[in-house]
Amino acid sequence: MTTWLSDETTPYDIFRFLRDPDEERRHQAARVTEDGAAWLASAASRPGATLTRWEERPTSPAVLPCGRVFDVVNVEPTFGRRMLDRLWAEGPGSGPVAVHRGRMLLFAAPGTAQRLPSLLDWEEWGDAVPRPLCHGTGDAVTVPPLTPSDASGPRWLVAPDTRTPWLPGPEVLLWACVRAARMVSGADVRVSIFASADPGANVYDVSRRR
């Protein structure tokens, strides 16, 4: 995306702290990059103003609208962790993921919020899936600050690191929901439509981000 600075009148070097050498020691999966911050801000009606506020208050969360740049699938955290395990062990990985107020927020492709509930209604295992809250057009979500200062507040598990992150669509998240539900039931899950990886891995390989 290249229009996020369209309402800027003068250029400035934003988020110098994001390029500070000390930041390189942070866990890469949970670190918002400058490009990732630009992508998040592109969801706002005035991206430049959003970036300015973040530069002034990098430890403050923000509220961003859904539906145009991303949708958000809001799930119970234990089930969400199982979904992430399947996405990273057997699937294509995930987009950005955050936690807030005891819930896990999976950033998804626009349109997912409308389509995923219908797919779950038709899916054989749909009744076994804890019903997610889907945020799309007309909704807004709280996103974690760029540099969190409160461990109990919203935080990133997989932070955005590019201006064009890959985001899972409804079919991919349906697949993850079903695999997670089968894990809970104890059913044998052997078939994967994606390249296999170590099923016991608990660390998300962020090099596989799209």
N, C-alpha and C positions, 0 to 999 in steps of 0.2 A: 504494500500500500504506500502510495506516494503523496497523498493529499493531507496528511496529518498536520503539516505545517502551513496549510493554506491560509489560516487566519493570523499568522505571525507577520509582523511588520518589520522586525529586525531579527537576524539570526543570533543565537546565543548558544553557549556550550552547556547543554542541559545534563543533569545527573552526573556531575563529575565523580560523585561517590561511587557510581556504578562501575567506574573504571579504575578506582583506587586499588593499588596493589594488595592492600589488606583484604579486599573483597574476594580476591582470587582463592583465598583459603576456605571460603565457604563451600558447603556442599553444593555442587553445580546444579543438581536437580531442583533445589529450592531457591535458586538465585535468579531474580528478575534482571535481565540484561536491558541495556538502553533500547535495543530494537523491540524487546518484549514490552517495555513500557509504552513505546510508540504504538504498538499494536493495540494494547488495551485502551489507550487514549483515543484511538480512531473510532471507538464505539460511541464516544461522547458527541454531543451536538457541536461542541467547540473544542476540538482536540488540543489546540494550542493552549487554551486557558486551563485545561485539565493538566497538561504537562507543567505549566507554570505553578499550579497549586502543589503538584507533587514535588517539584524542585524546592519549594518553600517549606513543605511539610512532608518529608518522605516517610515519616513513621505513622502517617494518618491513613486509614482505609478510605476508599472511595466508593461511590454508588454509580454504577454504569448501567445503561439500558441494554436489554437483550433484543434479539430478533434480527439485527442487521449484520453485525460482525460475528456474533456468536449467540448460541442458546446455552442454557445451563441445566444440567440434570442433577437434581438435589436428592441424595440418597442417605440412608442410615449408614453410619461410618463403618461398622463391621462388615456389612454387606458390600459397601463401596470398596473396602480393602480387598475383598474377595474378587470383585470385578476387576480391580487394577491388577491383581495377581494373574488373572486369566489373560487380560489384555497384554501384559508384558511377557508372560511365560509362553503363551501360545498364539497371541494375536499380533496386531500391528503396533502395539504401544498405545499411548493415550495422548490427548492434548493437554493443556494446562489443567491442573487439579488443585483445589484449595479446600481448606476446612474452616468452618465458621459455625459457631453456636451449636456444636455437637453434630453437625452434618457435613457430608462430603459433597463438594461442588465439582462436577465434571463438565468442563467446557466442551461444547459440541457444536457441530455445524448448524447454521441457521436452518430452521424448519424441523429440527429434531424434536423440539418441545411439542409440536403439533402431531407428529407422526408416531413417536415412540409409544404413547399410551394405547393407540389403536393396534399397533403390532403386538403389544403385550396381551391385549384382549383376545387376539386371535391365536396366540401361541399356546401350545399344549401345557407348557410349564409356567404360563403367565400367572396363575394363581399362587404359585410358590414364590414369586418375586415380591418383596416388600415394595409397595407401590411408590415409585419415585415422584417427587414434585418437579414438574418440568416448567422452566421459565423461558418464555419466548417473547414474541412481539407484544408490547404493552407492559412487560414486566421489567424490573430492574433488580440487580443483585449487588451486594457489598463485596468488593474485591479487597484482598489483603493489601496492607501497605508495602511499599517497595523495600523498606528496611524495618521490619517489625521490632518493636521494643517490648512488647508484652506477649509472653508465651501463651497466655490464655486467650488472646485475641485471634482474629482471623490470620491464617498463615498459608503459605504455598507449600504443597507437597511436590508438585511438578510445575515450576514457574514458566511463564512464557519467555522465550529466548530469541524469537525471530519476529519480523514484521508480517510474515505469512505462515503461521503455524498450521500444521495439519490438525484437523478437528474430526473426531469420529462422528459418523452419521447415525441415524436411527437403527439401521440394520446391524452395524458393528456393536452398538450398545445393547441391542436386543440379544445378540450372540453372547456378550459378556454377562448380561443378566441371567440368561439361561444356564451358562456354565457355572456361575456363582450359586444359583439355586440348586443345581445338581450336586455341587460340592457339599452343601448343607445337608442334602438328603442322603448323601453317601452313595449316590449312583456312580457307576463306573463311567468315566469320561475319557475316551480314547481318541476320538476323531477330532481333528483340527483342520480348519480350512486354510490355516496359515502355517508358515514354516515353524517347526518345533524349536523349543529352547529348553533350558534346564527348568523342569517344573518345580524344583525346590528353591529357585532363586527368589530372594526377597528384595534385592536391590534392582531398581529400575534403570535399565541401560538407556540413558538419555541420548546416546549417540544414534538411537533409532528413531528419534523425532523426525517428522517429515518437514 
